[in-house]
Amino acid sequence: MPYLIGGIVLSILIAIYVLSYKLNEKTKAPEGCAFPEGFDGCGGCKSAACASRVPGKPEEPRA
């Protein structure tokens, strides 16, 4: 019986993961998060949150 409950819980967790992954793929990026034209990134992954893909903002000098 414990194996059955564990299998059910594991199946539910996997289903939640797959569902959230699919819904996240369909979500549009917020305005202002687009990559500039001609920006290829590092090519190592397709993660939009990767620090090497997102160009840094220039810091303003402090007075």
N, C-alpha and C positions, 0 to 999 in steps of 0.2 A: 504493500500500500504506500509506503513512503516514496518508493521509486515512481509510482504513478503520479503522486502529487508533485514531486520534483520535476518530472517530465512535463507536466501541465504548466507549471510555473516557468520553466525554461522556454517552452513553446510560446507562452504569452509574452515574455521578455523579447524573444526574437521577433515576434510579430510587431511589437511596439517599435522596435528598432527599425525594421524594414519600412513600416508605415511612416515613421518620422523622417527617414532618409528620402523616401519618395516625395513626401510633401515638401521637404526642404529643397529638392531639385526644382520643383515647380514655382517656388517663391522667387519673385523678381528682386534684383538687387536694389537697395535704396538709391535715391537720386544722389548723384555726386560720387558714387563708388565705381564708376566706369573707368577702365584703363585708358590711358591716352592712346591716340592713334600711333601705330607702329611699335607699340610696346609688346615685346614677345616674352618678357620675364625670363626666368632662368630655365624654364622648360622641364624642370624636375618633377613638378606636380601641377595639378589644376586647382589648387586651393587658392581662393580669392583672399584669404586671410594671411597668406604667407608673407613674412616681413620682407623677403627679397623681391616680391612682385609688386608691393605697394611702394611707390616713390615717396620719400620723406618730404615733409613740408619744411620750407626754409624758416628758420627761427628768426623772430624779430629781435633786434637789439634792445636791451633794457636800458632805460634812461636813469 
